[in-house]
Amino acid sequence: MADLITGLDGPRTAQQELFYDLDDTTAIIGWSAAELKAIAGHAKTPDEAVTLLKICALLLVQQEKLHRYAEEVKAGRIVRDRS
């Protein structure tokens, strides 16, 4: 499986697409959480700030979950066949 992830000179396999989709999604979630945290620092009310920080916490939990899935794909424990 490791050679599938590193051999990128041709079209991506279904497995590679899944890994990179998960990896990209975790990066977007991390960026979103960081932006929301910054916005929370300028919130109009304490309740608004608390709500934004709760959303950040939820996003970060999901980011970690998707990261673990990506690692399982990379290790070959989750396999995706092109249909």
C-alpha positions as CSV (number, residue, x, y, z in Angstrom):
1,M,0.0,0.0,0.0
2,A,2.8,2.4,0.8
3,D,4.1,2.3,-2.8
4,L,0.6,3.2,-4.0
5,I,0.6,6.4,-1.9
6,T,4.2,7.5,-3.1
7,G,4.0,6.5,-6.8
8,L,2.3,9.6,-8.1
9,D,3.7,9.7,-11.6
10,G,0.5,8.3,-13.1
11,P,-3.2,8.5,-12.5
12,R,-4.2,8.1,-8.8
13,T,-5.7,4.9,-7.7
14,A,-9.0,4.8,-5.9
15,Q,-7.1,4.2,-2.7
16,Q,-4.9,7.3,-3.3
17,E,-7.9,9.4,-4.1
18,L,-9.5,8.4,-0.8
19,F,-6.4,9.1,1.2
20,Y,-5.8,12.5,-0.3
21,D,-9.5,13.4,-0.1
22,L,-9.4,12.6,3.7
23,D,-6.1,14.4,4.1
24,D,-7.4,17.5,2.3
25,T,-10.6,17.5,4.3
26,T,-8.7,17.4,7.6
27,A,-6.6,20.4,6.5
28,I,-9.8,22.3,5.6
29,I,-11.4,21.5,8.9
30,G,-8.3,22.6,10.8
31,W,-8.1,25.9,8.9
32,S,-11.9,26.4,9.5
33,A,-11.5,25.8,13.2
34,A,-8.6,28.3,13.4
35,E,-10.6,30.9,11.6
36,L,-13.6,30.4,13.8
37,K,-11.4,30.7,16.9
38,A,-10.0,34.0,15.6
39,I,-13.5,35.2,14.9
40,A,-14.5,34.2,18.5
41,G,-11.8,36.5,19.8
42,H,-13.7,39.4,18.3
43,A,-17.2,38.2,19.1
44,K,-19.9,40.8,20.0
45,T,-21.1,38.9,23.0
46,P,-19.6,36.2,25.4
47,D,-22.4,33.8,24.3
48,E,-21.4,34.3,20.7
49,A,-17.7,33.6,21.6
50,V,-18.7,30.5,23.6
51,T,-20.8,29.1,20.7
52,L,-18.0,29.6,18.2
53,L,-15.5,27.9,20.4
54,K,-17.8,25.0,20.9
55,I,-18.1,24.7,17.1
56,C,-14.3,24.7,16.9
57,A,-14.1,21.9,19.5
58,L,-16.6,19.8,17.5
59,L,-14.7,20.4,14.3
60,L,-11.4,19.4,15.8
61,V,-12.8,16.1,17.1
62,Q,-14.0,15.4,13.5
63,Q,-10.7,16.4,12.1
64,E,-8.9,13.9,14.3
65,K,-11.4,11.2,13.4
66,L,-10.8,11.8,9.7
67,H,-7.1,11.9,10.2
68,R,-7.2,8.5,11.8
69,Y,-9.3,7.2,8.8
70,A,-6.6,8.6,6.4
71,E,-3.9,6.8,8.4
72,E,-5.9,3.5,8.1
73,V,-6.3,4.0,4.4
74,K,-2.5,4.7,4.1
75,A,-1.7,1.6,6.1
76,G,-4.1,-0.5,3.9
77,R,-6.6,-1.3,6.7
78,I,-9.3,0.5,4.8
79,V,-9.5,-0.3,1.1
80,R,-11.5,1.4,-1.6
81,D,-12.1,-0.3,-4.9
82,R,-12.9,1.7,-8.0
83,S,-16.3,0.7,-9.1
